[in-house]
């Protein structure tokens, strides 16, 4: 694995750790933050795989756009389209006043991120 790929993976794992901690919070859980970190984890893993494939990752938060760039390398990842589509808006949606994530949305984001993370870690031959 390339050094920069490892750095993307480390950043993705940092976001995953943040969402896991927030999901366990009993007092004042930040569901907005959980959703944001779920999206960020997926984004960074997609960029890691792009980089590893020799494709320069664009500065984009659109998970579907990133996925589409990867499908020539990882065609089986089409199965993640629905989950990534669900997560993609969380890069921005809950960062501004007026809209808030609820527990159900946050737990759904966590589940979808976790499923994608397991698949990509298997592709990288990393411990799941």
N, C-alpha and C positions, 0 to 999 in steps of 0.2 A: 504494500500500500504506500502511495506517495505521501511525503511529509505533509503537504497541504491538505490532502484527503484526511489524514489523521487529525489535523487541527479542526477541520469541519466536523468530523465525528465527535471530537471532544466538546466542541461548542454545542452540538445537537444534544449530547448527553447532559450538558449543563442545563439546557432548557427542559429536558425530560426530568431531571432531578428536581427542578423548581416546580414543575407541574405535579409531580408525585407528592412533594412536601405540602403544597397548597391543598391538594385533595385530602390530605390527612388532617388539615387544620380543623380544630373543633371550635375555636373562637375566631370570629370575624374572617371566615374564608374569603379569599379574593377570587371569585369565579371568573371575573374579567381577565385577571392575570393568568389563571389556569388555561383559559382558552387561547390567550396570546402565546403562551409558552408551548402549547400543543402545536400550534401553527408553526412557530419558530423551529421546533424540533424537526418537524417534517421538512420544512424548507431547507434547513441546513443539511439534513441527510440527502435530500435530492441534489443539492449543490455538491456535496461530497462525491456522489456517484457520477455526476456530470464531470467533475474535475478528474476523477479516476479514469473516466473514459476518454479523456483528452478534449473535452468540450468545455470551453470557458463559460462558467456559470454567469448568466446575466444578473444585473441588479434588479431583481423582480421578487415580489412577494406572492405572485400568482402561481400556486402549486400546480394547477392544471397545465399552465404554460411550461413549467419546468418538467413535468411528467412527459408532456408531448415531445420535448427534446430528447428524452431518455428512451422512448419506446423503440427506437431503432436498435438500441443496445440491450434493453430489458423489455422485450415485448410482453412478457408475462405480467408486468407491472400494471397493465391495463386494469387488472382487478382492483387496484387501489384508487381508480378515478373517482368513485363515489365518495370515499372517505376523504380524499384530498380536496375534493370540491367542497365538502362540508367544512373543512378546516381553513380553506384559503382566505375567507373574508375576516377571520379572526386576527389577521395581521393589523387590521385597522378598526374594525367594527366597534369594539368595546374600549378603545383608547380615548374616546372623546365623550363629553357629557351628553346625556339624553338617552342613552341605551346601555343596558346592563345585562350581563349574563346571569342566568339563574343556575341553580344546582344541577338541574336535569341537562341543560345545555353543556355545562362544564364536564359532567360525568360522561356525556356522549363524546365530547372532544377528547377526553382522556382515553376512552376506549378505542376510538378510531386512531389516535396517535400511537397508542401502544401496539395495535395490530400492524400498522405500517412499519413501526420501528422494528418489530420482530422480523418482519420479512426482509427489510433492508439489512439488518444485522446478519441474517443468514446469508444474504447475497455477498456480504463482505467477509463471511466466515468468521464472524465475531460471536462471542458468547451472548446468548439470548437470555 
